[in-house]
């Protein structure tokens, strides 16, 4: 009889540990879901900024048609670098999910 009580006690302890682990995992999951939402919002914002920069680039290129070629090339290069940097940030955030 004593052996059965000991066995029941060990089972209860294991169940208690499992319940604790489940609670911990649930909290961790909630944090990861929140983090994922924040990163998705950041990705969306960066995509919008990227689109805005592309539109600005197109407008500048069109409006600066009369500027000298060297100025246009320098401006296009600088804006392209900005766009690439934003794309890299988006890719990095996407890899973290």
C-alpha positions, -999 to +999 in steps of 0.1 A: +000+000+000+028+024+009+045+016-025+013+025-043+010+059-025+046+066-033+040+058-070+008+081-070+029+109-054+056+106-081+029+107-108+013+138-092+048+155-091+054+146-128+019+160-137+026+191-118+060+196-136+043+190-169+016+216-161+043+241-152+061+235-185+028+239-204+022+273-188+058+283-195+054+273-232+021+291-235+036+323-222+066+319-245+042+313-274+022+345-266+055+365-266+065+350-299+031+358-314+034+394-302+069+397-316+058+383-349+030+409-351+054+437-344+078+425-371+050+421-396+040+457-389+076+468-394+079+449-426+047+465-439+060+500-429+093+493-446+075+481-478+055+513-478+086+534-474+102+515-502+073+521-525+074+558-516+111+560-523+106+543-556+079+568-565+101+597-555+129+583-576+106+580-606+093+616-601+128+630-597+141+612-627+112+625-647+114+660-634+152+662-637+152+653-674+169+686-681+196+682-655+230+671-666+236+633-669+261+631-640+237+646-615+210+622-626+232+592-623+244+602-589+209+607-576+196+574-591+226+556-575+219+572-541+182+564-542+189+528-554+212+523-524+184+535-501+160+511-517+185+482-514+190+490-478+153+489-471+150+457-490+178+442-469+160+452-437+128+437-450+146+405-458+163+403-424+130+408-407+114+382-429+142+357-420+135+361-383+100+348-384 
